Amino acid sequence: MDGLVALLDLEPIEVNIFRGVSPDDHRQRVFGGQVAGQALVAAARTVDDTDDAGDAARSVHSLHAYFLRPGDPNVPIIYEVERVRDGRSFSTRWVKAVQHGRSIFTLSASFQVTESGLEHQVEAPAGLPEPEQLPDFAERMEPHRAAVGDFVDQPRPIDIRYCELGPFDRVGILPPFQNVWLRANGVLPDDPVLQVCVLTYASDLTLLDTSLLPHGESLANGDVFMASLDHAMWFHHSFRADDWLLFAQDTPVTSGGRGVGRGLVFDRRGRLVASAVQEGLVRRAR
């Protein structure tokens, strides 16, 4: 968890320009959730998040991102922020992530002054096991140690617990949905921006994978190639990313070599705190 917090702590190198690095975890490309979380950090650091009384004034309520090129994990990522608009209620930021002189990712984010209004929400899925009743990643993957090796024992910043089958346990065609409990694997500082950025990071871990369920496919069998194309999130209520959150996901369509995953994030009280949609490449391995 400390590693993830450090990963999201960008280095300011000029006005509206920040530098981020990638962990040394032997990836062939930068994890999409990392670049999305870092870009959101960069955007938030150009927004005045307190009013004259010191109370929270503007918090992120939505982001829309595009993955343009694979990121190189061996060199830093430069984040350039454009202050598009600061209005009475909303602030808009556009962020470009650059490596080797080329854009690899763009993100637009909107921040809003806290206000009250009409409220409603859908209900959280019922009848699911509590996270404490479910195996953690290492326990679920232990039967597959021969296939994945030391990957089972690597420390993970996000604790994910599948309510249904995990990726290596799936066989055959399955219903087009999955539910996972997730939380930061440690205690986070009391920073609302960090809570949102950690959830943004975590939301990219399982969402696109949902689009494989109706096809009897899994990343575990190596028959498909997947890569994120875009990612959108909306934040409805404050939350703590180090408390258990239920990520209820489904997939409405897969076509044209692309799959769509949708997700609703509920806290343990059943309050809907965030929504997410992602489209990505879903191709048969060549």
Backbone as CSV, one residue per row, in Angstrom:
resi,resn,N_x,N_y,N_z,CA_x,CA_y,CA_z,C_x,C_y,C_z
1,MET,0.822,-1.197,0.000,0.000,0.000,0.000,0.859,1.252,0.000
2,ASP,1.941,1.218,0.764,2.852,2.367,0.776,3.408,2.625,-0.615
3,GLY,3.660,1.540,-1.359,4.165,1.693,-2.715,3.171,2.379,-3.627
4,LEU,1.879,2.057,-3.469,0.858,2.697,-4.300,0.712,4.169,-3.941
5,VAL,0.733,4.487,-2.653,0.648,5.891,-2.239,1.824,6.681,-2.806
6,ALA,3.015,6.099,-2.753,4.188,6.768,-3.319,4.061,6.907,-4.829
7,LEU,3.482,5.896,-5.481,3.299,5.924,-6.932,2.408,7.087,-7.354
8,LEU,1.418,7.413,-6.520,0.468,8.468,-6.842,0.936,9.848,-6.374
9,ASP,2.079,9.909,-5.729,2.621,11.187,-5.262,3.556,11.740,-6.336
10,LEU,2.996,12.487,-7.276,3.756,12.961,-8.426,4.742,14.061,-8.045
11,GLU,5.782,14.159,-8.841,6.788,15.211,-8.643,6.435,16.422,-9.507
12,PRO,6.206,17.593,-8.896,5.970,18.797,-9.710,7.289,19.280,-10.294
13,ILE,7.333,19.475,-11.609,8.587,19.908,-12.238,8.458,21.277,-12.900
14,GLU,7.237,21.782,-13.052,6.996,23.111,-13.584,5.517,23.398,-13.340
15,VAL,5.079,24.628,-13.530,3.668,24.953,-13.368,2.846,24.084,-14.314
16,ASN,1.884,23.346,-13.760,0.976,22.476,-14.519,1.660,21.274,-15.167
17,ILE,2.877,20.945,-14.749,3.593,19.798,-15.303,4.111,18.936,-14.150
18,PHE,3.861,17.633,-14.242,4.226,16.701,-13.178,4.901,15.473,-13.788
19,ARG,5.667,14.781,-12.938,6.363,13.585,-13.399,5.993,12.417,-12.492
20,GLY,5.651,11.275,-13.123,5.351,10.057,-12.394,6.256,8.931,-12.863
21,VAL,6.415,7.928,-12.018,7.234,6.771,-12.354,6.381,5.514,-12.229
22,SER,6.905,4.399,-12.714,6.221,3.116,-12.644,6.979,2.188,-11.704
23,PRO,6.280,1.247,-11.063,6.962,0.314,-10.162,7.796,-0.685,-10.950
24,ASP,8.781,-1.249,-10.300,9.640,-2.257,-10.920,8.994,-3.626,-10.722
25,ASP,7.913,-3.901,-11.490,7.207,-5.172,-11.331,7.213,-6.009,-12.605
26,HIS,8.149,-5.709,-13.501,8.424,-6.541,-14.687,7.248,-6.568,-15.670
27,ARG,6.441,-5.535,-15.695,5.374,-5.464,-16.691,5.956,-5.086,-18.049
28,GLN,5.288,-5.537,-19.110,5.702,-5.156,-20.460,5.196,-3.763,-20.817
29,ARG,4.126,-3.314,-20.164,3.578,-1.979,-20.400,3.017,-1.451,-19.095
30,VAL,2.825,-0.149,-19.023,2.320,0.481,-17.810,0.872,0.059,-17.586
31,PHE,0.536,-0.306,-16.358,-0.828,-0.670,-15.998,-1.748,0.534,-16.193
32,GLY,-2.876,0.327,-16.873,-3.776,1.430,-17.187,-4.299,2.156,-15.966
33,GLY,-4.594,1.416,-14.892,-5.079,2.066,-13.680,-4.057,3.003,-13.072
34,GLN,-2.772,2.672,-13.265,-1.714,3.550,-12.755,-1.719,4.894,-13.461
35,VAL,-1.711,4.883,-14.790,-1.640,6.148,-15.517,-2.920,6.958,-15.312
36,ALA,-4.067,6.285,-15.183,-5.311,7.009,-14.911,-5.281,7.650,-13.534
37,GLY,-4.816,6.901,-12.533,-4.728,7.467,-11.186,-3.745,8.607,-11.103
38,GLN,-2.587,8.460,-11.742,-1.593,9.537,-11.715,-2.097,10.774,-12.444
39,ALA,-2.771,10.590,-13.581,-3.300,11.743,-14.312,-4.344,12.483,-13.486
40,LEU,-5.156,11.742,-12.741,-6.153,12.392,-11.891,-5.487,13.165,-10.753
41,VAL,-4.409,12.619,-10.203,-3.634,13.352,-9.201,-3.137,14.671,-9.785
42,ALA,-2.579,14.616,-11.002,-2.064,15.829,-11.638,-3.175,16.860,-11.816
43,ALA,-4.339,16.411,-12.284,-5.456,17.338,-12.468,-5.876,17.959,-11.147
44,ALA,-6.001,17.136,-10.107,-6.481,17.621,-8.815,-5.526,18.625,-8.188
45,ARG,-4.238,18.498,-8.468,-3.269,19.410,-7.859,-3.284,20.799,-8.488
46,THR,-4.070,20.976,-9.521,-4.226,22.315,-10.092,-5.578,22.926,-9.747
47,VAL,-6.349,22.253,-8.892,-7.670,22.738,-8.482,-7.613,23.127,-7.015
48,ASP,-8.115,24.297,-6.681,-8.183,24.751,-5.294,-9.286,23.975,-4.605
49,ASP,-8.890,23.021,-3.736,-9.877,22.127,-3.140,-10.364,22.577,-1.772
50,THR,-10.028,23.811,-1.349,-10.543,24.329,-0.085,-11.062,25.741,-0.282
51,ASP,-12.078,26.090,0.514,-12.592,27.455,0.464,-11.917,28.283,1.547
52,ASP,-12.396,29.508,1.739,-11.742,30.417,2.685,-11.811,29.907,4.118
53,ALA,-12.823,29.070,4.420,-12.969,28.535,5.767,-12.173,27.242,5.963
54,GLY,-11.508,26.789,4.908,-10.739,25.564,4.993,-11.552,24.316,4.723
55,ASP,-12.824,24.478,4.342,-13.665,23.326,4.035,-13.482,22.911,2.582
56,ALA,-13.758,21.631,2.318,-13.648,21.140,0.951,-14.596,21.909,0.049
57,ALA,-14.089,22.427,-1.046,-14.899,23.255,-1.928,-15.189,22.567,-3.249
58,ARG,-14.193,21.970,-3.874,-14.368,21.317,-5.167,-13.731,19.931,-5.137
59,SER,-14.515,18.951,-5.491,-14.023,17.589,-5.559,-14.371,17.012,-6.918
60,VAL,-13.597,16.026,-7.351,-13.822,15.448,-8.669,-15.150,14.695,-8.683
61,HIS,-15.938,14.905,-9.729,-17.192,14.162,-9.856,-17.207,13.298,-11.106
62,SER,-16.290,13.528,-12.054,-16.260,12.659,-13.236,-14.902,12.729,-13.913
63,LEU,-14.573,11.647,-14.615,-13.383,11.623,-15.460,-13.685,10.803,-16.699
64,HIS,-13.024,11.181,-17.787,-13.151,10.475,-19.061,-11.745,10.376,-19.655
65,ALA,-11.328,9.150,-19.973,-9.941,8.940,-20.364,-9.852,8.056,-21.596
66,TYR,-8.758,8.271,-22.362,-8.452,7.445,-23.518,-7.018,6.934,-23.407
67,PHE,-6.854,5.633,-23.624,-5.536,5.014,-23.676,-5.084,5.010,-25.131
68,LEU,-4.037,5.756,-25.447,-3.619,5.965,-26.831,-2.510,5.029,-27.271
69,ARG,-1.533,4.815,-26.405,-0.400,3.942,-26.717,0.013,3.203,-25.448
70,PRO,0.642,2.034,-25.599,1.173,1.356,-24.410,2.238,2.221,-23.740
71,GLY,2.179,2.305,-22.418,3.184,3.056,-21.686,4.430,2.221,-21.436
72,ASP,5.579,2.880,-21.449,6.866,2.234,-21.201,7.151,2.288,-19.697
73,PRO,7.181,1.155,-18.998,7.383,1.188,-17.541,8.802,1.544,-17.124
74,ASN,9.708,1.639,-18.079,11.121,1.869,-17.749,11.521,3.339,-17.755
75,VAL,10.622,4.235,-18.162,10.942,5.667,-18.170,9.812,6.432,-17.483
76,PRO,10.101,7.623,-16.943,9.050,8.413,-16.298,7.965,8.839,-17.290
77,ILE,6.811,9.183,-16.729,5.688,9.707,-17.507,5.520,11.176,-17.144
78,ILE,5.436,12.036,-18.149,5.221,13.465,-17.934,3.734,13.764,-18.116
79,TYR,3.153,14.432,-17.121,1.735,14.800,-17.154,1.617,16.310,-17.315
80,GLU,1.021,16.736,-18.424,0.813,18.145,-18.712,-0.664,18.474,-18.511
81,VAL,-0.945,19.452,-17.648,-2.321,19.791,-17.292,-2.716,21.113,-17.934
82,GLU,-3.862,21.117,-18.599,-4.444,22.351,-19.124,-5.628,22.748,-18.250
83,ARG,-5.589,23.971,-17.727,-6.693,24.474,-16.896,-7.779,25.012,-17.840
84,VAL,-8.662,24.153,-18.248,-9.637,24.491,-19.282,-10.603,25.570,-18.805
85,ARG,-11.123,25.415,-17.583,-12.116,26.386,-17.103,-12.237,26.295,-15.597
86,ASP,-12.423,27.456,-14.967,-12.792,27.552,-13.560,-14.025,28.438,-13.471
87,GLY,-15.187,27.820,-13.293,-16.434,28.558,-13.172,-16.857,28.690,-11.723
88,ARG,-18.074,29.162,-11.506,-18.559,29.362,-10.143,-18.800,28.042,-9.434
89,SER,-19.199,27.001,-10.185,-19.502,25.709,-9.578,-18.581,24.588,-10.037
90,PHE,-18.015,24.705,-11.238,-17.241,23.611,-11.812,-15.868,24.090,-12.265
91,SER,-14.909,23.179,-12.160,-13.580,23.364,-12.746,-13.298,22.183,-13.658
92,THR,-12.753,22.465,-14.841,-12.458,21.418,-15.813,-10.969,21.398,-16.103
93,ARG,-10.410,20.185,-16.114,-8.992,20.015,-16.412,-8.825,18.963,-17.511
94,TRP,-7.813,19.185,-18.355,-7.443,18.217,-19.384,-5.986,17.861,-19.175
95,VAL,-5.691,16.566,-19.147,-4.343,16.086,-18.840,-3.845,15.231,-20.001
96,LYS,-2.611,15.463,-20.396,-1.946,14.653,-21.416,-0.732,13.986,-20.789
97,ALA,-0.642,12.653,-20.936,0.514,11.906,-20.459,1.450,11.646,-21.633
98,VAL,2.741,11.961,-21.446,3.707,11.920,-22.558,4.899,11.049,-22.192
99,GLN,5.310,10.207,-23.146,6.564,9.468,-23.061,7.230,9.455,-24.437
100,HIS,8.531,9.579,-24.465,9.280,9.532,-25.720,8.725,10.539,-26.738
101,GLY,8.236,11.678,-26.234,7.740,12.736,-27.114,6.371,12.493,-27.708
102,ARG,5.670,11.450,-27.250,4.365,11.123,-27.810,3.334,10.964,-26.698
103,SER,2.092,11.319,-27.002,1.010,11.156,-26.035,0.651,9.679,-25.921
104,ILE,0.568,9.192,-24.686,0.153,7.803,-24.468,-1.231,7.720,-23.836
105,PHE,-1.748,8.870,-23.324,-2.990,8.824,-22.553,-3.505,10.248,-22.403
106,THR,-4.815,10.413,-22.460,-5.425,11.715,-22.151,-6.569,11.510,-21.163
107,LEU,-6.783,12.520,-20.351,-7.854,12.476,-19.357,-8.471,13.849,-19.213
108,SER,-9.790,13.896,-19.205,-10.498,15.116,-18.825,-11.220,14.837,-17.510
109,ALA,-11.185,15.785,-16.607,-11.803,15.620,-15.293,-12.557,16.886,-14.923
110,SER,-13.675,16.708,-14.255,-14.494,17.833,-13.823,-14.630,17.812,-12.308
111,PHE,-14.489,18.977,-11.705,-14.552,19.142,-10.262,-15.713,20.085,-9.940
112,GLN,-16.461,19.781,-8.883,-17.661,20.548,-8.563,-17.645,21.015,-7.116
113,VAL,-18.176,22.192,-6.895,-18.424,22.672,-5.541,-19.464,21.762,-4.886
114,THR,-19.240,21.376,-3.652,-20.176,20.505,-2.949,-21.516,21.198,-2.770
115,GLU,-22.594,20.506,-3.176,-23.923,21.074,-3.006,-24.929,19.953,-2.821
116,SER,-26.112,20.301,-2.325,-27.169,19.327,-2.092,-28.212,19.422,-3.190
117,GLY,-29.074,18.389,-3.279,-30.111,18.373,-4.303,-30.912,17.089,-4.238
118,LEU,-31.628,16.773,-5.320,-32.405,15.548,-5.384,-31.488,14.334,-5.278
119,GLU,-31.988,13.268,-4.671,-31.172,12.070,-4.525,-32.005,10.807,-4.728
120,HIS,-31.435,9.847,-5.465,-31.954,8.484,-5.512,-30.813,7.592,-5.959
121,GLN,-30.961,6.289,-5.804,-29.953,5.353,-6.277,-30.592,3.977,-6.427
122,VAL,-29.966,3.114,-7.246,-30.382,1.725,-7.324,-29.859,0.994,-6.092
123,GLU,-30.461,-0.156,-5.807,-30.055,-0.938,-4.650,-28.815,-1.772,-4.971
124,ALA,-28.014,-2.015,-3.961,-26.858,-2.893,-4.112,-27.333,-4.338,-4.277
125,PRO,-26.568,-5.171,-4.985,-26.937,-6.588,-5.097,-27.094,-7.227,-3.725
126,ALA,-28.107,-8.075,-3.594,-28.400,-8.721,-2.314,-27.911,-10.161,-2.325
127,GLY,-27.717,-10.698,-1.138,-27.399,-12.110,-0.995,-25.972,-12.490,-1.284
128,LEU,-25.081,-11.529,-1.385,-23.677,-11.841,-1.663,-22.929,-12.127,-0.371
129,PRO,-21.896,-12.963,-0.430,-21.095,-13.203,0.781,-20.341,-11.953,1.201
130,GLU,-20.078,-11.840,2.486,-19.274,-10.737,2.995,-17.809,-10.973,2.623
131,PRO,-17.021,-9.917,2.505,-15.624,-10.098,2.073,-14.818,-10.997,3.006
132,GLU,-15.118,-10.946,4.308,-14.368,-11.776,5.263,-14.619,-13.270,5.041
133,GLN,-15.711,-13.611,4.349,-16.029,-15.009,4.080,-15.354,-15.539,2.817
134,LEU,-14.686,-14.666,2.078,-14.135,-15.026,0.778,-12.616,-15.138,0.835
135,PRO,-12.018,-16.004,0.012,-10.551,-16.110,-0.005,-9.910,-14.866,-0.603
136,ASP,-8.749,-14.491,-0.073,-8.005,-13.408,-0.698,-7.298,-13.948,-1.945
137,PHE,-6.546,-13.079,-2.622,-5.951,-13.471,-3.901,-5.017,-14.666,-3.735
138,ALA,-4.159,-14.633,-2.736,-3.187,-15.718,-2.559,-3.894,-17.032,-2.277
139,GLU,-4.932,-17.000,-1.448,-5.668,-18.225,-1.129,-6.388,-18.771,-2.356
140,ARG,-6.981,-17.885,-3.157,-7.692,-18.343,-4.349,-6.741,-18.888,-5.404
141,MET,-5.545,-18.323,-5.474,-4.606,-18.717,-6.521,-3.705,-19.882,-6.113
142,GLU,-3.698,-20.268,-4.862,-2.812,-21.336,-4.403,-2.965,-22.624,-5.216
143,PRO,-4.191,-23.051,-5.578,-4.302,-24.274,-6.394,-3.674,-24.137,-7.777
144,HIS,-3.397,-22.903,-8.209,-2.845,-22.669,-9.546,-1.372,-22.254,-9.489
145,ARG,-0.729,-22.512,-8.353,0.661,-22.069,-8.175,1.590,-22.636,-9.248
146,ALA,1.346,-23.867,-9.670,2.214,-24.467,-10.674,2.171,-23.690,-11.989
147,ALA,1.022,-23.048,-12.265,0.876,-22.311,-13.525,1.406,-20.889,-13.429
148,VAL,1.278,-20.263,-12.265,1.614,-18.837,-12.149,2.860,-18.583,-11.314
149,GLY,3.347,-19.577,-10.593,4.598,-19.446,-9.863,4.549,-18.412,-8.745
150,ASP,5.608,-17.613,-8.640,5.746,-16.652,-7.545,4.749,-15.506,-7.636
151,PHE,4.016,-15.388,-8.738,2.999,-14.356,-8.872,1.999,-14.423,-7.724
152,VAL,1.791,-15.627,-7.179,0.850,-15.802,-6.062,1.295,-15.001,-4.848
153,ASP,2.585,-14.938,-4.602,3.104,-14.378,-3.349,3.444,-12.899,-3.424
154,GLN,3.337,-12.285,-4.592,3.691,-10.870,-4.705,2.742,-10.007,-3.876
155,PRO,3.267,-9.030,-3.133,2.388,-8.124,-2.385,1.546,-7.287,-3.341
156,ARG,0.313,-7.043,-2.956,-0.619,-6.320,-3.819,-1.221,-5.138,-3.063
157,PRO,-1.260,-3.960,-3.709,-1.819,-2.791,-3.023,-3.334,-2.846,-2.869
158,ILE,-4.014,-3.657,-3.713,-5.467,-3.763,-3.663,-5.843,-5.199,-3.316
159,ASP,-6.635,-5.354,-2.269,-7.157,-6.656,-1.859,-8.463,-6.884,-2.604
160,ILE,-8.499,-7.888,-3.501,-9.678,-8.182,-4.320,-10.197,-9.569,-3.955
161,ARG,-11.509,-9.649,-3.697,-12.128,-10.925,-3.347,-13.360,-11.142,-4.222
162,TYR,-13.302,-12.184,-5.041,-14.364,-12.480,-5.994,-15.526,-13.168,-5.288
163,CYS,-16.741,-12.650,-5.504,-17.925,-13.300,-4.953,-18.292,-14.551,-5.752
164,GLU,-17.984,-14.531,-7.041,-18.204,-15.703,-7.871,-16.850,-16.359,-8.149
165,LEU,-16.651,-16.886,-9.315,-15.401,-17.566,-9.640,-14.299,-16.572,-9.993
166,GLY,-13.077,-16.883,-9.603,-11.934,-16.088,-10.011,-11.523,-16.431,-11.430
167,PRO,-10.657,-15.611,-12.060,-10.280,-15.810,-13.459,-9.720,-17.200,-13.763
168,PHE,-8.980,-17.808,-12.826,-8.381,-19.111,-13.078,-9.315,-20.272,-12.731
169,ASP,-10.484,-19.966,-12.173,-11.432,-21.007,-11.781,-12.580,-21.169,-12.769
170,ARG,-12.670,-20.289,-13.764,-13.828,-20.272,-14.652,-13.724,-21.349,-15.727
171,VAL,-14.846,-22.002,-15.970,-14.933,-23.013,-17.022,-16.253,-22.818,-17.748
172,GLY,-16.208,-22.677,-19.075,-17.422,-22.594,-19.866,-18.076,-21.222,-19.834
173,ILE,-19.204,-21.135,-20.504,-19.955,-19.881,-20.613,-20.616,-19.556,-19.285
174,LEU,-20.497,-18.290,-18.875,-21.007,-17.842,-17.586,-21.918,-16.634,-17.780
175,PRO,-22.768,-16.328,-16.789,-23.611,-15.122,-16.879,-22.740,-13.874,-17.045
176,PRO,-23.284,-12.824,-17.681,-22.476,-11.641,-18.014,-22.322,-10.652,-16.861
177,PHE,-21.951,-11.136,-15.698,-21.737,-10.226,-14.572,-20.772,-10.862,-13.585
178,GLN,-20.162,-10.021,-12.759,-19.368,-10.500,-11.644,-19.377,-9.444,-10.547
179,ASN,-19.205,-9.889,-9.316,-19.159,-9.007,-8.157,-17.864,-9.260,-7.400
180,VAL,-17.147,-8.196,-7.082,-15.929,-8.336,-6.290,-15.940,-7.308,-5.163
181,TRP,-15.451,-7.731,-4.011,-15.151,-6.794,-2.942,-13.697,-6.344,-3.129
182,LEU,-13.446,-5.070,-2.911,-12.076,-4.584,-3.010,-11.834,-3.474,-1.996
183,ARG,-10.581,-3.328,-1.647,-10.152,-2.233,-0.765,-8.648,-2.100,-0.866
184,ALA,-8.151,-0.936,-0.489,-6.707,-0.749,-0.388,-6.157,-1.689,0.679
185,ASN,-5.032,-2.301,0.405,-4.466,-3.306,1.302,-3.584,-2.628,2.345
186,GLY,-4.214,-1.781,3.149,-3.514,-1.010,4.164,-4.337,0.208,4.521
187,VAL,-3.804,1.059,5.374,-4.510,2.261,5.819,-4.018,3.461,5.014
188,LEU,-4.953,4.190,4.411,-4.615,5.359,3.607,-4.656,6.633,4.441
189,PRO,-3.892,7.636,4.063,-4.004,8.947,4.707,-5.406,9.539,4.497
190,ASP,-5.788,10.448,5.364,-7.112,11.081,5.274,-7.098,12.168,4.207
191,ASP,-7.009,11.771,2.977,-6.965,12.679,1.838,-8.033,12.235,0.847
192,PRO,-9.130,12.999,0.692,-10.211,12.563,-0.204,-9.772,12.405,-1.646
193,VAL,-8.814,13.205,-2.104,-8.304,13.047,-3.472,-7.617,11.697,-3.619
194,LEU,-6.834,11.304,-2.631,-6.142,10.023,-2.686,-7.131,8.867,-2.693
195,GLN,-8.222,8.973,-1.926,-9.235,7.910,-1.925,-9.777,7.690,-3.343
196,VAL,-10.093,8.790,-4.022,-10.651,8.695,-5.371,-9.616,8.130,-6.343
197,CYS,-8.373,8.559,-6.228,-7.335,8.099,-7.147,-7.028,6.622,-6.940
198,VAL,-7.085,6.134,-5.703,-6.870,4.709,-5.449,-8.006,3.886,-6.047
199,LEU,-9.253,4.351,-5.919,-10.361,3.629,-6.537,-10.243,3.649,-8.065
200,THR,-9.809,4.770,-8.621,-9.588,4.832,-10.071,-8.565,3.794,-10.499
201,TYR,-7.482,3.680,-9.757,-6.463,2.655,-10.011,-7.091,1.268,-9.954
202,ALA,-7.863,0.990,-8.901,-8.416,-0.351,-8.687,-9.485,-0.712,-9.707
203,SER,-10.207,0.282,-10.222,-11.327,-0.004,-11.118,-10.885,-0.626,-12.430
204,ASP,-9.607,-0.495,-12.780,-9.098,-1.049,-14.040,-8.639,-2.497,-13.900
205,LEU,-8.709,-3.052,-12.695,-8.168,-4.387,-12.470,-9.088,-5.496,-12.967
206,THR,-10.411,-5.304,-12.910,-11.336,-6.408,-13.206,-12.426,-6.050,-14.205
207,LEU,-12.602,-4.777,-14.533,-13.800,-4.358,-15.258,-13.866,-4.939,-16.663
208,LEU,-12.814,-4.818,-17.443,-12.847,-5.312,-18.815,-12.917,-6.833,-18.863
209,ASP,-12.348,-7.476,-17.861,-12.378,-8.934,-17.781,-13.816,-9.473,-17.795
210,THR,-14.768,-8.667,-17.333,-16.172,-9.092,-17.295,-16.685,-9.434,-18.688
211,SER,-16.172,-8.757,-19.723,-16.672,-8.969,-21.079,-16.340,-10.349,-21.626
212,LEU,-15.474,-11.114,-20.955,-15.140,-12.463,-21.405,-16.115,-13.524,-20.887
213,LEU,-16.845,-13.217,-19.836,-17.642,-14.241,-19.159,-18.660,-14.933,-20.065
214,PRO,-19.403,-14.203,-20.928,-20.393,-14.894,-21.761,-19.791,-15.735,-22.877
215,HIS,-18.465,-15.723,-23.013,-17.820,-16.396,-24.140,-16.973,-17.586,-23.709
216,GLY,-16.983,-17.902,-22.432,-16.185,-19.025,-21.957,-14.696,-18.804,-22.085
217,GLU,-14.290,-17.538,-22.093,-12.874,-17.198,-22.237,-12.336,-16.648,-20.927
218,SER,-11.038,-16.663,-20.795,-10.376,-16.108,-19.619,-8.965,-15.709,-19.991
219,LEU,-8.469,-14.671,-19.360,-7.069,-14.297,-19.564,-6.128,-15.407,-19.124
220,ALA,-6.633,-16.291,-18.255,-5.782,-17.352,-17.735,-5.389,-18.365,-18.797
221,ASN,-6.223,-18.558,-19.826,-5.900,-19.580,-20.813,-5.123,-19.047,-22.012
222,GLY,-4.887,-17.725,-22.066,-4.042,-17.147,-23.100,-4.637,-17.127,-24.489
223,ASP,-5.961,-17.317,-24.598,-6.596,-17.351,-25.919,-7.026,-15.980,-26.413
224,VAL,-6.989,-14.963,-25.553,-7.459,-13.638,-25.940,-6.414,-12.589,-25.584
225,PHE,-6.440,-11.502,-26.332,-5.620,-10.324,-26.048,-6.567,-9.196,-25.659
226,MET,-6.281,-8.516,-24.552,-7.137,-7.436,-24.073,-6.300,-6.212,-23.745
227,ALA,-6.843,-5.035,-24.032,-6.180,-3.771,-23.701,-7.238,-2.693,-23.567
228,SER,-7.107,-1.854,-22.568,-8.070,-0.781,-22.346,-7.992,0.251,-23.458
229,LEU,-9.159,0.706,-23.921,-9.241,1.788,-24.905,-9.686,3.095,-24.259
230,ASP,-10.712,3.031,-23.445,-11.158,4.231,-22.732,-11.731,3.839,-21.388
231,HIS,-11.925,4.841,-20.541,-12.370,4.582,-19.170,-13.083,5.840,-18.689
232,ALA,-14.248,5.656,-18.097,-15.005,6.790,-17.553,-15.489,6.441,-16.157
233,MET,-15.474,7.430,-15.271,-15.963,7.227,-13.909,-16.734,8.457,-13.448
234,TRP,-17.706,8.197,-12.558,-18.465,9.262,-11.922,-18.464,8.982,-10.424
235,PHE,-18.257,9.998,-9.631,-18.155,9.861,-8.180,-19.343,10.572,-7.535
236,HIS,-20.134,9.810,-6.785,-21.410,10.308,-6.291,-21.372,10.718,-4.818
237,HIS,-20.595,10.019,-4.016,-20.479,10.295,-2.584,-19.039,10.066,-2.153
238,SER,-18.676,10.660,-1.051,-17.344,10.421,-0.496,-17.266,8.986,0.045
239,PHE,-16.072,8.460,0.125,-15.857,7.089,0.579,-14.409,6.961,1.011
240,ARG,-14.109,5.840,1.635,-12.728,5.492,1.949,-12.355,4.263,1.137
241,ALA,-11.274,4.363,0.394,-10.832,3.249,-0.436,-10.155,2.163,0.379
242,ASP,-9.870,2.414,1.667,-9.320,1.359,2.514,-10.400,0.669,3.335
243,ASP,-11.678,0.980,3.095,-12.810,0.199,3.585,-13.335,-0.651,2.437
244,TRP,-13.991,-1.756,2.751,-14.491,-2.649,1.715,-15.523,-1.958,0.845
245,LEU,-15.356,-2.101,-0.468,-16.290,-1.577,-1.458,-16.711,-2.729,-2.363
246,LEU,-17.997,-2.796,-2.693,-18.512,-3.824,-3.592,-18.552,-3.268,-5.009
247,PHE,-17.838,-3.916,-5.920,-17.783,-3.510,-7.322,-18.666,-4.481,-8.104
248,ALA,-19.912,-4.069,-8.385,-20.876,-4.897,-9.107,-20.750,-4.586,-10.595
249,GLN,-20.310,-5.573,-11.392,-19.955,-5.339,-12.790,-20.791,-6.205,-13.729
250,ASP,-21.079,-5.663,-14.917,-21.718,-6.452,-15.958,-21.178,-6.018,-17.315
251,THR,-21.538,-6.763,-18.350,-21.086,-6.458,-19.699,-22.281,-6.474,-20.640
252,PRO,-22.677,-5.316,-21.181,-23.846,-5.272,-22.060,-23.582,-5.743,-23.472
253,VAL,-22.316,-5.672,-23.934,-22.042,-6.012,-25.328,-20.551,-6.266,-25.522
254,THR,-20.249,-7.203,-26.434,-18.917,-7.377,-26.992,-19.091,-7.535,-28.496
255,SER,-18.433,-6.698,-29.279,-18.571,-6.779,-30.736,-17.438,-5.996,-31.383
256,GLY,-17.160,-6.326,-32.656,-16.164,-5.580,-33.406,-14.781,-5.601,-32.804
257,GLY,-14.455,-6.676,-32.065,-13.145,-6.732,-31.423,-13.038,-5.873,-30.180
258,ARG,-14.198,-5.402,-29.661,-14.203,-4.562,-28.465,-15.240,-5.084,-27.480
259,GLY,-14.936,-4.938,-26.202,-15.866,-5.315,-25.152,-16.119,-4.139,-24.238
260,VAL,-17.316,-4.100,-23.650,-17.699,-3.025,-22.730,-18.008,-3.632,-21.362
261,GLY,-17.433,-3.045,-20.328,-17.745,-3.412,-18.960,-18.305,-2.223,-18.212
262,ARG,-19.337,-2.479,-17.402,-19.934,-1.432,-16.573,-19.839,-1.859,-15.109
263,GLY,-19.686,-0.889,-14.220,-19.595,-1.231,-12.810,-20.200,-0.177,-11.915
264,LEU,-20.830,-0.634,-10.829,-21.343,0.236,-9.778,-20.598,-0.104,-8.495
265,VAL,-20.147,0.925,-7.784,-19.361,0.737,-6.567,-20.214,1.156,-5.366
266,PHE,-20.427,0.204,-4.450,-21.217,0.448,-3.249,-20.334,0.305,-2.015
267,ASP,-20.591,1.117,-0.993,-19.920,0.878,0.282,-20.691,-0.180,1.059
268,ARG,-20.219,-0.525,2.235,-20.830,-1.636,2.975,-22.215,-1.291,3.504
269,ARG,-22.568,-0.017,3.511,-23.929,0.382,3.893,-24.891,0.302,2.727
270,GLY,-24.383,-0.028,1.534,-25.232,-0.097,0.361,-25.376,1.223,-0.358
271,ARG,-24.586,2.211,0.001,-24.644,3.516,-0.660,-23.822,3.468,-1.944
272,LEU,-24.422,3.911,-3.047,-23.725,3.938,-4.331,-22.766,5.128,-4.343
273,VAL,-21.456,4.856,-4.377,-20.471,5.919,-4.255,-19.817,6.271,-5.579
274,ALA,-19.824,5.341,-6.565,-19.167,5.620,-7.841,-19.716,4.691,-8.915
275,SER,-19.555,5.103,-10.169,-19.921,4.294,-11.337,-18.762,4.320,-12.316
276,ALA,-18.652,3.266,-13.114,-17.549,3.178,-14.076,-18.008,2.451,-15.334
277,VAL,-17.448,2.861,-16.467,-17.655,2.179,-17.746,-16.308,2.136,-18.461
278,GLN,-16.017,0.991,-19.072,-14.761,0.857,-19.806,-14.990,0.066,-21.093
279,GLU,-14.332,0.501,-22.174,-14.303,-0.272,-23.406,-12.857,-0.651,-23.682
280,GLY,-12.661,-1.853,-24.199,-11.309,-2.273,-24.497,-11.266,-3.251,-25.646
281,LEU,-10.077,-3.453,-26.171,-9.873,-4.473,-27.194,-10.086,-5.852,-26.593
282,VAL,-10.822,-6.686,-27.304,-11.000,-8.086,-26.910,-10.831,-8.897,-28.191
283,ARG,-9.629,-9.395,-28.411,-9.303,-10.096,-29.651,-8.818,-11.523,-29.368
284,ARG,-9.118,-12.408,-30.292,-8.509,-13.723,-30.216,-6.998,-13.577,-30.378
285,ALA,-6.257,-14.309,-29.576,-4.799,-14.252,-29.676,-4.347,-14.717,-31.058
286,ARG,-3.430,-13.967,-31.641,-2.960,-14.301,-32.972,-1.768,-15.248,-32.902
